[in-house]
């Protein structure tokens, strides 16, 4: 499900200035409570909208920006090289394998799960790849007709998200109920 055929237009759409008013990227990164030395996987990183903000919050850590689109991986890699950002690694993943490295402390997934075809199998594989005690952050658009987000027909209800993630083996540890106006923000953990 790509809103634009043209990669440059898609990147411009993802990085548009007005997105920050409702996506609140700096507040989201702050809410993660990072110590600064973790390894974070930005899964479905797209243009790197969160990748580069996460990198700033991890001066002694690392961000692995993973995406299934080679153009997005190239875009992130190019930006890390031209801007001299040493703690970001861009990696291409397969649509059916999240490819979470065992060293990951946190897996961050924003506005991606509704794109995944076989969610149960994909999440099962993701959880199997995660290290025990690792955290999983999920941000997805709420149901209904909202000013932002995908069509209502592809949105996932909070109850559906909870069922998918608990069946995959994760436990809910916190939820940011008030932070984002159009999105659900859930934090899970893999039992250790």
N, C-alpha and C positions, 0 to 999 in steps of 0.2 A: 504494500500500500504506500505508494509514493505520491505526495501531493503535487510534485512537479517532475516533469521528465528531464528538465535541464538542471544539472547539478549546481551550477552557480546560483540559479534562482532558489533552489532548495536551501542552500547554505545561507543565502541572504534572508530567506524566510525564517530559518531557525535562529539566526543571530540578530534579528531586527530589534531595534532599541526598545520599542514598546512592550516587548515580551517580558522585560524585567519587572514591569509594574504588577503583573499577576503571577509570574513564575518565581519571583523573589529569590534569584539564584544565590545572592550573598547570604541571605537569611537561611536558606536551605543548607548551604555548606556549614554555616555556623551551628545549625541545629544538629549536625552530625557529631559534634563533640570530638573532633579529631585532635589527637595529641601532637601531630605534626611529623610523625615518623612511620606512619602506616603505609601499607601498600593497598591502594584502592583500585578496583576495576570499574571503569565507567563503561558499562555494557550497553551497546547500542549508542555509542558516543556521538554519532552523527557529525556535526560540524565542530564538536569540541566545546559546545556551549558551557557545559559543566566541567569538562576536563581541565581547562586552564584555570578556572576558579579553584578547583580541587588542588591543582598543582601549587597554587599560592599558599594554600592552607597546609601543605605538606613539605616544608622546607628541607626536612631530613627524610622524607618519604618518597613515594613513587606513585604515579598514576598510569595505569595501563588502559589506554583508550582502545576499546575493541568494537569493531563494527563489521557487518556483512558486506558493506558497500566499498569496493576498492577506492572509489573516488573520495569518499569521506576519510578513509585511512590515509590516502595521499595528502589530502588537505591538512589534516592534523599533523602529519609528519613534516610537511613543508613549513607549517607555522612554527613547529618546535625548532626547526633548523634556522629559519630566518630570524626568529625572536630569541634564539639562544635559551630555550627552556629545557634544561637537562633532565628533569625528573618526570618526563612524559614519554611513554613508549606507545606508538600506534601499532595495532596489530589487526590483521584480517582474520575473522572467524567464519565458520560455516553456519548457515541458518539453523541447522539441527544440533549444533554443539556450541554452547556458550564459551567453552575453552577457558574456564576460570583456573588460573594457576594456583597451586596449593599454598603459595605464600600470601595469598590475598587475605587481608584482614577484614575488608569490607567490599561488598559488591553493590554497586549503585545502578539502579535501573529506573530511568525517568522517561515516561511516555513511550515505552517500547513494547510492553507485554501484549498490548492489543494488536501488534504487528505479527506476533509469533503464531505460526500455524498450529502446531501440536503442543499446546502450552504445558500439559501434564508431563509429557515425555521430556520436553526441554527443561522444565523446572526440576524434574527428577535428576536429570543429568547435571544441571547446575549445582544442586545441593550435594550430589555425590562428589563433585569436584571441589567443593568448598572445604576449607579446613574446619575441624571441630572448634566450636566457639566463635567462628566467623560471623559477621553481621551481614544482613541483606536488607538494603533499603529499596523500597518500591514506591514510586510516585506514578499514579495513573489518573486520568481524567475521571471526574465524577459523572454519574449518569445524568441524563436530561439534556435539554437544549441550553447550552452555555455560549457565551460570547467567544470562547476560545475552545480549541480542541477538535478532535475528529467527529465525524457524524455520530449521532446517538446510537445508531445500529451497531457500531463496533466497540462501544465502550463496555467496560466490565464493571459490574456492580461490586461494591465493597464485600458483600457476602461471598460472591464468586471468587474474588481475590483471596479472601481468607481461606476458603475451602481449598483452592489450588495450592496455596503455600503451606498450609498445615498438612495436607496430604503428601506434599513433597518432603516433609520432615522438618519444617522450620516452626519456631515458636514466636509469636508476637511479643515483643518486649516494650514497645512504645508506639505512640501515634501522635502526630502533630495535627490536631484537629482544626485549630484556628489559623494556622500559618498561611495556607494556600486557598484562595477563594474557589478555584475550579478543580482542584485535584485532591485525591486521597494521598496521604503521606504516612506510610507504615514502615516500621523498623522491626525486622525479625532477626533471630539468631539460630544458628545450627547448634544443637546440643553438643556439649563438649565432653 
